[in-house]
Amino acid sequence: MIIDAHVHAGEYYRHYTAAFAEEMMATTGMPPEALTAPEGRLLAHMDDAGVDRAFLLAFDVWRIEGFKVPNEFVAAICARHPDRFTGFASVDAGTPGAADELRRAVTELGLAGLKTAPCYLRMSPADPRWNDVYEVAQELDVPVLVHTGYTPAKKADPRFFSPRLLDRVAADFPGLRLILAHLGTPWTDTALDLMSRHSRVYADLSIFSWYRPAATVAAALARARSLGVLDRLLWGTDHPFCTMTDSVSRMRELAADDSLWPDGTALTPAEYASLMGGAAAGLLAATHGGTIR
């Protein structure tokens, strides 16, 4: 099973502002209108790339950016395609009732994870206002995918880019499974060190695995291997910022070309299978009583 662990829901103009789309797409070489993932087109992309399932993300940045991809919107897509999508809610801890909204999204809407965007909300992921949200996520046993690393969004606060900020969260909530988005790019070593210290911290490779040179990606994966955390890395694209077909091709290259690797050892078939879906499936099984939903 191939699982894309980082896919944005939402459609241009319907869910995103033009200004935000321009900022985000400027670094990709694609027009602002490309920041869209209509349901039918997304499924077609998945089929073309051989992707079986995707973590489909809501996105609540209303307080700062003036828009959001609603939890209800994501839940409706997941309900129509339960064999293709696992939905992640999104809440803003700077808005009253965030923890209650997460509980509703999981228990009533059927979403199975949480996506947070602290730097976009101009607050640290270790801000005490997140504590009630983390407590609910820990109680309900849902993974929390946290944006870490750089973003071109102009209103985002760079003080809150570093994955190092999640060290305190992992220590204070030992039952919580955290996923560091983008492997904390460019702070990938910091993200891997954090994973080595906390056994319930994962990371996805979205954006990083495609936009960085293949040798750079191989070096990070080799370091993950040496630290014993490679089995907690999840392949992801950050679609629509990256195409699934391009990213799958990159991962196949990393599994086939020993010369890219600093130790001369490319991904083994077992490591490739884990990265491309096994680790994500295992995470969902661990947090949802042995089932993928």
Order of alpha helices (4+ residues) and beta strands (2+ residues): beta-alpha-alpha-beta-beta-alpha-beta-alpha-beta-alpha-beta-alpha-beta-alpha-beta-alpha-beta-alpha-alpha-beta-alpha-alpha-alpha
